[in-house]
Amino acid sequence: MKGLFPGHFKESQENLREIWDSSIFVFDANILLNLYRYSDATRKEFLGLLEKIKDRVWLPHRAAEEYLSNRLSVIDQQEQSYDSTIKSINSLKSDLDNARQHPFVSKQTMEAIDSVFNTLCDELLSNKKVHSQRISNDEIKESISKIFENRVGSPFDQEELDKLVADGEERYKQKIPPGFKDASKSSDSEVFTDKCRRYGDLIVWKQVLERSSEVSKGVILVTDDKKDDWWERFKGKTVGPRPELVKEFKDNTDNTFHMYQADRFLELARENLGEQVSPEIVEEIREVRRRDKMAFRKNREFESVNRHKDKIHNMMQELEHTRHQMMSYENEMILLQEKRRMLEAERLNIRECREHFSEDDREIDMEPIMRHYSDVTENYHLVRGELEDSKVRFQEMQHRIVQLEHELAQRMKYIEQENAEDS
């Protein structure tokens, strides 16, 4: 049974130690990018571990490409974090300086607080300056380059990428991992590089499969990707890699596949490789991931609120247009009702006139009168039909306005709740 469903069974501790002794360690781009988010001590220890195991590390070409493409963006994000923190400190300092708001803070205490705040801001500014210099003089990139020298995979050629994009489209439709959570990325673009971005995770996966087959070794993939197209989850807890990934890896390479996030990788490196890994750096990495997860969730909420606002704007325009249409149909109905009334009156007059003439009144030619009555009757039925159509359209407009007003109220309520939570 284990051979048929390898993704549903854990390795014994003894087998796991053997796997750690023989497998190659493959790193995703997010692991390298997160090095810019760690403290100097944590980053130094992490890079030190990679240096010790560098004979067995490997980087997919796509992962290296994504790291180099996104490095500057991550540096910029960290610069913004420094600015945001300094701004928050200055804001708090300004609030504390207001004696009317804080009548029980002594002058001596305020002087001590000012001194701490000034020291803190000076250190943050100094660290930000060091961090900003990495845009052009990046010692982290240099360290990564040395560790992975001659340990980066080759890129797929155009023919391989064309086939992968075609296969990827079908895989994503069938929700086959990894990468189907990125299906919306550049989905409408015809630019080939944009298409490759959409299938970035799949490209990494295929390059990992290819590498395992080339060297006939199992793979331990280290990634901080959080999406459910990599991880199996149950009640909010991560169980392990998706069983489909383990099975596909086994079927294609006949080797073992394990996957860990950075903190768990470090813990297991301590257990299975005998490396010195301090608990403090493991906790810091977890804290960075928690903050990243919160920021990711907040960004999704922000995007959701913006989508609601855009939808509200469009709905308000539609509501205004629909009201104008309804007024037009209402005016049209009034005119048609008046026209129908006049035609009905004319028909009645013709009928009354006809009744006054007897068959003996041979001098009266009834044919023109009957033709006129027929024309009036035809117009009457046409106007009545148009009136019925106008009533239907008017009722449709009324119904649509009720729908729009209800949906607008729901979306406005959602935005109010989000704003209240932010406050």
C-alpha positions in Angstrom: 0.0 0.0 0.0 2.8 2.4 0.8 4.3 1.8 -2.6 1.0 2.8 -4.3 0.4 5.8 -2.1 3.8 7.1 -1.0 2.6 10.6 -0.3 0.4 9.4 2.5 3.1 7.7 4.6 5.9 9.2 6.7 9.4 7.8 6.7 10.8 6.1 9.8 13.4 8.1 11.7 16.1 5.7 10.5 15.1 6.0 6.9 14.8 9.8 7.3 18.4 10.0 8.5 19.6 8.0 5.5 17.6 10.2 3.2 19.2 13.3 4.7 22.6 11.7 4.3 22.1 11.0 0.6 19.7 13.5 -0.9 20.4 16.8 -2.6 19.1 20.0 -1.0 17.1 22.1 -3.5 16.2 25.7 -2.6 13.4 27.8 -4.0 13.8 31.6 -4.8 11.7 32.6 -1.7 14.3 31.1 0.6 17.0 33.2 -0.9 14.9 36.3 -0.9 13.9 35.9 2.7 17.6 36.2 3.6 17.1 40.0 3.1 14.4 39.9 5.8 16.5 38.3 8.5 18.7 39.9 11.1 22.4 39.8 10.4 23.0 37.0 13.0 20.3 34.8 11.6 21.3 35.4 8.0 25.0 34.6 8.9 24.1 31.4 10.6 21.8 30.3 7.7 24.4 31.0 5.1 27.0 29.3 7.2 24.9 26.1 7.2 24.5 26.3 3.4 28.3 26.7 3.1 28.8 23.5 5.1 26.5 21.4 2.9 27.2 23.2 -0.4 28.5 20.0 -2.0 24.9 18.8 -2.0 23.0 22.0 -2.6 21.4 22.8 -6.0 19.3 25.7 -7.4 16.8 25.3 -10.3 17.5 27.7 -13.1 14.0 29.2 -12.7 14.5 29.7 -9.0 17.8 31.5 -9.6 16.1 33.7 -12.3 13.3 34.6 -9.9 15.7 35.4 -7.1 17.7 37.8 -9.3 14.5 39.3 -10.8 12.8 40.0 -7.4 15.9 40.9 -5.3 15.6 44.7 -5.8 11.9 44.6 -5.0 12.5 42.8 -1.7 15.3 45.3 -0.8 12.8 48.1 -1.5 10.2 46.5 0.7 12.6 46.3 3.5 13.5 50.0 3.0 9.8 50.8 3.3 9.6 48.8 6.5 12.4 50.9 8.0 10.6 54.1 7.0 7.3 52.8 8.4 8.8 51.9 11.7 10.6 55.2 12.1 7.3 57.0 11.2 5.5 55.0 13.9 8.1 55.8 16.5 8.0 59.5 15.7 4.2 59.4 15.8 4.2 57.8 19.3 6.8 60.3 20.5 4.7 63.1 19.3 1.7 61.8 21.1 3.7 61.4 24.3 5.0 64.9 24.0 1.5 66.3 24.3 1.1 67.0 28.0 -2.7 67.5 27.8 -3.1 63.9 26.6 -0.6 62.5 29.1 -0.8 64.6 32.2 0.8 61.9 34.4 4.1 61.5 32.5 6.8 63.3 34.3 9.3 65.5 32.6 12.2 63.2 33.7 10.4 60.1 32.2 9.8 62.0 29.0 13.4 62.9 28.7 14.4 59.3 29.2 11.8 58.2 26.6 13.1 60.8 24.1 16.6 59.5 24.5 15.6 55.9 23.8 13.5 56.9 20.8 16.3 59.0 19.4 18.8 56.1 19.8 16.3 53.7 18.2 15.7 56.0 15.2 19.4 56.6 14.7 20.0 52.8 14.7 17.2 52.2 12.3 18.4 54.9 9.9 22.0 53.5 10.1 20.7 49.9 9.4 18.5 51.3 6.5 21.6 52.9 5.0 23.5 49.6 5.1 20.5 47.8 3.6 20.0 50.4 0.8 23.6 49.9 -0.3 22.8 46.4 -1.3 21.1 47.7 -4.4 24.5 48.2 -6.0 26.8 46.4 -3.5 25.1 43.3 -2.3 27.2 41.0 0.0 24.2 38.7 0.3 24.1 38.1 -3.4 27.8 37.5 -3.4 27.5 34.9 -0.7 24.7 33.1 -2.5 26.7 33.2 -5.7 29.7 31.5 -4.1 27.6 28.8 -2.4 25.8 27.9 -5.6 28.7 28.3 -8.0 28.4 25.5 -10.6 25.3 24.3 -8.7 22.6 26.0 -10.7 20.6 24.0 -13.3 20.4 24.7 -17.0 17.4 26.6 -18.5 14.8 24.9 -20.6 15.1 25.6 -24.3 12.2 27.2 -26.2 10.8 23.9 -27.4 10.7 22.5 -23.8 9.0 25.7 -22.5 6.4 25.6 -25.3 5.5 22.0 -24.3 5.5 22.9 -20.6 3.1 25.9 -21.2 0.8 23.6 -23.1 0.9 20.9 -20.5 0.6 23.5 -17.7 -2.6 24.8 -19.1 -4.2 21.4 -18.9 -2.7 20.7 -15.5 -4.1 23.9 -14.1 -7.5 23.1 -15.4 -7.4 19.8 -13.6 -6.0 21.4 -10.4 -2.8 19.3 -10.6 -0.1 20.7 -8.3 2.1 22.6 -8.2 1.3 26.1 -9.5 -2.4 26.0 -10.2 -3.0 28.8 -7.6 -1.0 31.1 -10.0 -3.5 30.4 -12.9 -4.7 34.0 -12.8 -1.3 35.5 -13.3 -1.0 37.2 -16.7 -3.8 34.9 -17.9 -4.7 37.3 -20.8 -1.2 38.1 -21.9 0.2 36.8 -25.1 3.8 37.7 -24.1 5.7 34.5 -23.7 7.7 35.6 -20.6 4.4 36.5 -18.9 3.1 33.0 -19.7 6.3 31.5 -18.2 5.7 33.7 -15.1 2.3 32.0 -14.7 3.9 28.6 -14.9 6.9 29.5 -12.7 6.2 27.0 -10.0 5.7 24.2 -12.6 8.9 25.1 -14.3 10.8 24.8 -11.0 9.1 21.5 -10.3 10.0 20.0 -13.7 13.6 21.2 -13.3 13.7 19.5 -9.9 12.4 16.2 -11.4 14.9 16.4 -14.2 17.8 17.0 -11.7 16.8 14.1 -9.5 16.7 11.8 -12.6 20.2 13.0 -13.7 22.0 12.4 -10.4 19.8 9.4 -9.3 19.3 11.0 -5.9 16.3 12.0 -3.7 15.4 15.6 -3.2 14.8 17.7 -0.1 13.1 20.9 -1.4 13.2 23.9 0.9 10.6 26.5 0.2 8.7 29.2 2.0 5.8 29.1 -0.5 2.6 29.0 1.5 0.1 28.1 -1.2 -2.1 25.0 -1.1 -0.9 23.9 -4.5 2.3 22.8 -2.7 1.1 21.8 0.8 -1.5 19.4 2.1 -3.4 21.1 4.9 -6.0 19.9 7.4 -8.0 22.2 9.7 -5.4 25.0 9.2 -2.4 22.8 9.9 0.3 21.9 7.4 0.5 18.1 7.1 3.2 17.9 4.5 3.8 18.2 0.7 0.8 17.4 -1.5 0.6 13.6 -1.9 0.2 14.1 -5.7 3.7 15.7 -5.7 5.3 12.8 -3.8 3.7 10.3 -6.2 4.6 12.2 -9.3 8.2 12.5 -8.1 8.4 8.8 -7.3 6.8 7.8 -10.6 9.1 10.0 -12.7 12.4 9.5 -10.8 12.0 6.4 -8.6 13.6 8.6 -5.8 12.3 10.1 -2.6 10.9 13.6 -2.2 10.6 15.6 1.0 9.7 19.3 1.4 10.2 21.7 4.3 9.9 25.3 5.1 13.0 27.1 6.3 12.5 26.8 10.0 11.7 23.0 9.9 14.7 22.5 7.5 17.0 24.0 10.1 15.6 21.9 12.9 16.0 18.7 10.9 19.5 19.8 9.9 20.3 20.0 13.5 18.8 16.5 14.2 20.0 14.7 11.0 23.2 16.4 10.0 24.5 17.3 13.5 24.8 20.9 12.6 24.7 23.7 15.2 21.5 25.6 14.7 20.4 27.9 17.5 16.7 28.0 18.6 16.7 31.8 18.4 17.2 31.8 14.6 14.5 29.2 14.1 12.1 31.3 16.1 13.1 34.5 14.2 12.5 32.7 10.8 9.1 31.6 12.1 8.3 35.2 13.2 9.3 36.5 9.7 7.0 34.0 8.1 4.2 34.9 10.5 4.6 38.6 9.7 4.8 37.7 6.0 1.6 35.7 6.3 -0.1 38.5 8.0 1.1 41.0 5.4 0.0 38.6 2.7 -3.5 38.3 4.3 -3.7 42.1 4.8 -2.7 42.7 1.2 -5.4 40.3 0.0 -7.9 42.1 2.2 -6.8 45.4 0.8 -7.1 44.1 -2.7 -10.6 42.7 -1.8 -11.7 46.1 -0.5 -10.4 47.8 -3.6 -12.3 45.3 -5.8 -15.4 46.1 -3.8 -14.8 49.8 -4.2 -14.4 49.4 -8.0 -17.5 47.3 -8.1 -19.4 49.9 -6.1 -18.2 52.6 -8.5 -19.4 50.6 -11.5 -22.7 49.7 -9.8 -23.4 53.4 -8.9 -22.9 54.3 -12.6 -25.1 51.4 -13.6 -27.7 52.5 -11.0 -27.8 56.1 -12.3 -28.0 54.8 -15.9 -30.8 52.4 -14.9 -32.8 55.1 -13.2 -32.5 57.3 -16.3 -33.7 54.4 -18.4 -36.6 53.8 -16.0 -37.6 57.4 -16.2 -37.5 57.2 -20.0 -39.8 54.2 -20.0 -42.1 55.9 -17.6 -42.4 58.9 -19.9 -42.8 56.6 -22.8 -45.6 54.8 -21.0 -47.4 58.1 -20.3 -47.2 59.1 -23.9 -48.3 55.6 -25.1 -51.2 55.5 -22.6 -52.4 58.9 -23.9 -52.0 57.8 -27.5 -53.9 54.6 -26.7 -56.7 56.6 -25.1 -57.0 58.9 -28.1 -57.1 55.9 -30.5 -59.7 54.2 -28.3 -61.8 57.4 -28.3 -61.5 57.6 -32.1 -62.6 54.0 -32.5 -65.6 54.6 -30.3 -66.5 57.7 -32.3 -66.4 55.8 -35.6 -68.5 53.0 -34.2 -71.1 55.5 -32.9 -71.1 57.2 -36.3 -71.6 53.9 -38.1 -74.5 53.0 -35.9 -76.3 56.3 -36.9 -76.4 55.2 -40.5 -78.9 52.7 -41.6 -78.6 50.3 -44.5 -81.1 52.4 -46.4 -78.7 55.4 -46.4 -77.3 54.4 -49.8 -75.9 57.9 -50.4 -73.2 57.2 -47.7 -70.1 55.3 -48.8 -69.2 53.2 -45.8 -66.0 51.7 -47.3 -63.7 54.7 -46.5 -65.1 54.8 -43.0 -64.5 51.1 -42.5 -60.9 51.5 -43.9 -60.3 54.3 -41.5 -61.6 52.2 -38.6 -59.4 49.3 -39.6 -56.3 51.7 -39.7 -57.2 53.1 -36.3 -57.7 49.7 -34.8 -54.4 48.5 -36.2 -52.6 51.5 -34.7 -54.4 50.9 -31.5 -53.1 47.4 -31.2 -49.6 48.5 -32.1 -49.6 51.1 -29.4 -51.0 48.7 -26.9 -48.2 46.2 -27.8 -45.6 48.9 -27.4 -47.1 49.9 -24.1 -47.0 46.3 -22.8 -43.3 46.2 -23.9 -42.6 49.5 -22.1 -44.3 48.1 -18.9 -42.1 45.0 -19.0 -38.9 47.0 -19.5 -40.0 49.4 -16.8 -40.6 46.5 -14.3 -37.2 45.0 -15.3 -35.5 48.4 -14.5 -37.4 48.5 -11.2 -36.2 45.0 -10.3 -32.6 45.7 -11.4 -32.6 48.9 -9.2 -33.7 46.9 -6.2 -30.9 44.3 -6.9 -28.3 47.0 -7.3 -29.4 48.9 -4.1 -29.3 45.6 -2.1 -25.8 44.6 -3.4 -24.5 48.2 -2.9 -25.7 48.0 0.7 -23.9 44.7 1.2 -20.7 45.9 -0.3 -20.8 49.1 1.7 -21.3 47.1 4.9 -18.3 45.0 4.0 -16.1 48.0 3.5 -17.4 49.6 6.8 -16.5 46.4 8.7 -13.0 46.2 7.1 -12.4 49.9 8.0 -13.6 49.2 11.6 -11.3 46.3 11.9 -8.4 48.4 10.6 -9.2 51.1 13.2 
